[in-house]
Amino acid sequence: MGSDALPQPVGLSGRMVPMSEDAQGAAAAVPPASFGRVDADGTVYVRTSDGERAVGQVPDVSADEALAFYVRRYTALELEVSLLERRVRGGNLSPDDAAASIRTVRETVQTANAVGDLDRLTGRLDGLSPLLEEQRAARKAERSRQHDETLAAKERFVAEAERLAQSNDWRGGVNRFRSLLDQWKQLPRLDRATDDALWHRFSSARTTYTRRRKAQFAQQAERREAAKAAKEEIIAEAEKLADSTEWGPTTGAFRNLMSRWKAAGPAPREVEEELWQRFRGIQDQFFAAKQQALSEQDAEFRDNQQAKEALLDEAEKLLPVTDLNAAKAGFRDFLDRWAEIGKVPREAMRPLDNRMRAVEKAIRDAEDERWRRTNPEARARAEDTAAKLQDQISSLEEKADKAEARGDQRAARDARDSAATYRQWLEQAEQTASEFRPD
């Protein structure tokens, strides 16, 4: 076999693997060929810590060429080890996958038909073991951290789900449960027992909420159907009142119907607006007719107001009362004409009534005054009082004279002071008595 026919080194995958610059530098530092030799028959040997072994035979070529062929195989192995080191140190493989790859490459190196420092390659592979242990520890710590975070997240989801299960948030709760479920699915699983227990609580809470929600909506649907029936009954009653002209009682009846409408609650959404439009239309019909009638009535009432104001102007001319009999006759005529005039606007009732009562009071006061002045019993009482006061004064004056006669000036002075006081009362009594005289 000539030198041109020598095969190129191949990697573990069977592909052609070129010699790297790093491998060339390492080979230059410790020549791989120094670990091999060639016999005269072309058999090539490699030297390892276990001794020397034959790796192959290349006849019909020089020893250098034969040795170079197996060195190139070593270089390919070295490159394979370097690539594996990079992948392991870069964390591109899991520790278990990396360990499996290292075992495979190590077996290949130990049995390789190549010339070079195979022990060094084996040592480099063995030197990755501590790194794998560190990576395993790191991955274990990361898995523990992820486990704790996942456990905490799922426990939060369960707690929130159980709160929602007892809430009455029938719209927002559905969306929140959907969001929680989506987030749950994105989390990794825990150990089976823990994960199943948490999922059972979460699922039970969701089931409880769903059942309560369905029950609530069923009750709500029942209430809405009852409200629909009640409102249809209200509409039927309203239709009977639509043409009524008994404005006051019918207005009260419509007010009662509106209270019942509100108390009935909402009907099903698809009919609620239609029912309301029907009911409001009936109300509008009645109140429009009422407003028109009241507008016509107000015009009549305003005419009545003007008539009563004119009549009051006449009545007020009777004041002040100078002729009681004429004033009373005039007021009786006023009352007869007042009664013939109809109603006035509500806001005018009190002012007109106040004016009428003022005229009436003035005439009544004049009549009371005349009776007071012409009452014989009152006059007799006033004259009797005056007589008694006069007798008291005479007695006091007599008492004063006797006190002076005996020289008791103090007693005389006290008696005359008392007499002076009684004299003032006598003047008032005489004035009162003088007021009681016939007209």
Secondary structure, 3 states (H helix, E strand, C coil): CCHHHCCCCECCCCCECCCCHHHHHHHHHCCHHHHEEECCCCEEEEEECCEEEEEEECCCCCHHHHHHHHHHHHHHHHHHHHHHHHHHHCCCCCHHHHHHHHHHHHHHHHCCCCCCCHHHHHHHHHCCHHHHHHHHHHHHHHHHHHHHHHHHHHHHHHHHHHHHHCCCCCCHHHHHHHHHHHHHHHCCCCCHHHHHHHHHHHHHHHHHHHHHHHHHHHHHHHHHHHHHHHHHHHHHHHHHHCCCCCHHHHHHHHHHHHHHHHHHCCCCHHHHHHHHHHHHHHHHHHHHHHHHHHHHHHHHHHHHHHHHHHHHHHHHHHCCCCCHHHHHHHHHHHHHHHHHCCCCCHHHHHHHHHHHHHHHHHHHHHHHHHHHHHCHHHHHHHHHHHHHHHHHHHHHHHHHHHHHHCCCHHHHHHHHHHHHHHHHHHHHHHHHHHHCCCC
